[in-house]
């Protein structure tokens, strides 16, 4: 008689824990893949070439000049501004603005208004800005026409996530991992089914051998 070997309870618990962890990781990967797809659909550049999410300008933070209010790698979400809002900002507000009014491709800065100054013939008001972590205000002033948005919130590490998800290789990997998991599950299922069939075949042969042996024993001499 053949006795089947069974894994110990502790071994079964370890295998079950590993399976649960694997499935949780796959679910997280699927969520990330859906997030990447959603961002690709929802993030759209406006007329100024700035990415917007549901009408809110979003910017990636590349420096720590606004620490601790805003950290490097954060994704900041601004409220968009329309005339005459840019000319009616006040002390303490954090704004995103183009460094130069003469170039649409100039650097975009997000700093705090530290002074509101009298305007000129071309601008009704001027703003002096400064990064919270900087020792001195920014060089030059900001005209209302340079203001792109007023800070409302931030997503910690969001810029890193966006940058990573926008890489084509990242999207391919996020798609392939669930596919590989499903293939592995199917192979495992079929392997188990084949093992059960083989065990049943061996058990049938064993029983048939026992029957044949009993028949030979019962034959008259």
C-alpha positions in Angstrom: 0.0 0.0 0.0 1.3 3.4 -1.0 1.1 6.3 1.5 0.9 9.8 0.0 3.2 12.4 1.6 1.6 15.6 2.7 3.3 18.9 3.5 3.4 19.8 7.1 1.0 22.5 8.5 3.8 25.0 8.9 4.9 24.5 5.3 1.3 24.9 4.1 1.0 28.1 6.0 4.1 29.5 4.5 3.0 28.6 1.0 -0.4 30.2 1.7 1.2 33.4 3.0 3.4 33.6 -0.1 0.4 33.1 -2.4 -1.5 35.9 -0.6 1.5 38.3 -0.8 1.9 37.5 -4.5 -1.7 38.2 -5.2 -1.6 41.5 -3.2 1.4 42.6 -5.2 -0.3 41.8 -8.5 -3.4 43.8 -7.4 -1.1 46.8 -6.6 0.6 46.5 -10.0 -2.8 46.4 -11.7 -3.8 49.5 -9.7 -0.6 51.3 -10.8 -1.2 50.3 -14.4 -4.7 51.7 -14.3 -3.4 54.9 -12.6 -0.8 55.3 -15.4 -3.5 54.9 -18.0 -5.8 57.3 -16.2 -3.1 59.9 -16.0 -2.2 59.5 -19.6 -5.9 60.2 -20.4 -6.6 62.9 -17.9 -3.4 65.0 -17.9 -3.8 67.3 -20.9 -1.7 70.4 -21.7 -3.6 73.7 -21.9 -3.1 76.5 -24.4 0.1 77.5 -22.6 1.5 74.0 -22.8 1.0 73.3 -19.0 -0.4 70.0 -17.9 -3.9 70.3 -16.3 -5.9 67.9 -14.3 -9.6 68.7 -14.3 -8.8 72.3 -15.1 -6.1 72.6 -12.4 -2.5 73.3 -13.5 -0.1 70.7 -12.1 3.6 71.1 -11.7 6.5 68.9 -10.6 8.8 70.3 -8.0 12.5 69.9 -8.9 14.1 71.8 -6.0 13.7 72.3 -2.3 13.4 76.1 -2.3 9.9 75.9 -0.7 10.8 73.3 2.0 9.1 72.4 4.3 5.8 73.6 2.8 6.6 71.9 -0.5 9.3 69.2 -0.9 11.4 68.1 -3.8 9.6 65.5 -5.8 6.1 66.7 -4.8 3.4 67.2 -7.4 1.7 70.5 -6.7 -1.9 71.3 -7.8 -2.8 75.0 -8.4 -6.0 76.8 -8.9 -6.1 78.3 -12.4 -6.2 82.1 -12.6 -8.2 84.3 -15.0 -8.4 88.0 -15.4 -8.5 90.0 -13.1 -7.3 87.5 -10.5 -3.6 87.7 -11.1 -3.7 91.4 -10.3 -5.5 90.9 -7.0 -3.2 88.4 -5.1 -2.1 89.1 -1.6 0.9 88.7 0.7 1.6 85.1 1.8 0.0 83.4 -1.2 2.1 80.8 -3.0 2.0 81.2 -6.8 3.4 79.5 -9.8 4.8 81.9 -12.4 7.0 82.1 -15.4 10.5 83.4 -14.6 10.4 85.6 -17.6 7.4 87.4 -19.1 9.2 87.6 -22.5 9.4 83.8 -23.1 6.7 81.2 -23.0 9.3 78.5 -22.5 10.9 80.2 -19.5 11.4 78.3 -16.2 8.3 77.9 -14.0 8.8 78.8 -10.3 6.5 78.2 -7.4 7.3 80.7 -4.6 5.5 82.7 -1.9 4.5 86.4 -2.3 6.5 88.4 0.3 5.6 91.9 -0.9 3.1 93.6 -3.2 4.6 96.5 -5.0 3.2 99.5 -7.0 2.8 98.6 -10.6 4.1 100.2 -13.8 2.6 101.4 -17.0 2.5 97.8 -18.3 1.4 96.1 -15.1 -1.1 97.3 -12.5 0.9 95.6 -9.7 4.1 93.7 -9.1 4.9 90.9 -6.7 8.1 90.2 -4.8 8.5 86.4 -4.3 10.8 84.2 -2.2 11.3 80.5 -1.6 10.6 79.7 2.1 13.9 77.9 2.4 15.9 80.7 0.6 17.7 83.4 2.5 16.8 86.2 0.1 13.9 87.2 -2.2 14.0 86.3 -5.9 15.7 88.6 -8.3 13.3 90.7 -10.1 9.5 91.0 -9.7 6.5 89.1 -11.0 3.9 90.8 -13.2 0.3 89.5 -13.2 0.8 88.3 -16.8 3.4 85.8 -15.5 1.2 84.2 -12.9 0.1 80.7 -14.0 -1.7 79.5 -10.9 -2.3 79.8 -7.1 -1.1 76.9 -5.0 -3.8 74.8 -3.4 -2.3 71.4 -2.4 0.5 69.0 -3.0 0.9 65.2 -3.6 4.0 64.0 -1.8 6.4 62.3 -4.1 3.8 62.7 -6.9 6.3 64.1 -9.3 8.5 61.0 -9.0 5.5 58.8 -9.5 4.3 60.8 -12.6 7.8 60.7 -14.1 8.1 57.0 -13.6 4.7 56.2 -14.9 5.3 58.3 -18.0 8.2 56.1 -19.0 7.1 53.7 -21.8 9.2 50.8 -20.2 7.3 51.3 -16.9 3.9 50.9 -18.6 5.1 47.8 -20.5 6.3 46.2 -17.2 3.1 47.1 -15.4 1.1 45.4 -18.1 3.4 42.3 -18.4 3.5 41.5 -14.7 -0.3 40.6 -14.5 0.0 38.7 -17.8 2.9 36.7 -16.5 1.0 36.1 -13.2 -2.1 34.8 -15.1 0.0 32.6 -17.3 1.8 31.2 -14.2 -1.5 30.5 -12.5 -2.8 28.7 -15.5 0.4 26.6 -15.8 0.2 25.8 -12.1 -3.5 24.8 -12.4 -2.8 22.5 -15.3 0.3 21.1 -13.5 -1.8 20.3 -10.4 -4.6 18.8 -12.6 -2.0 16.6 -14.4 -0.6 15.5 -11.0 -4.1 14.5 -9.8 -4.7 12.6 -13.0 -1.4 10.8 -12.6 -2.2 10.0 -8.9 -5.6 8.7 -9.9 -4.1 6.6 -12.6 -1.5 5.1 -10.2 -4.2 4.5 -7.6 -6.4 2.7 -10.2 -3.4 0.5 -11.3 -2.7 -0.3 -7.6 -6.3 -1.3 -7.0 -6.3 -3.4 -10.2 -3.1 -5.1 -9.1 -4.7 -5.9 -5.7 -7.7 -7.3 -7.4 -5.6 -9.4 -9.8 -3.5 -10.7 -6.8 -6.7 -11.7 -4.9 -8.0 -13.5 -7.9 -4.8 -15.5 -8.3 -4.9 -16.4 -4.6 -8.5 -17.6 -4.8 -7.9 -19.9 -7.8 -8.2 -23.7 -6.8 -5.0 -25.7 -6.7 
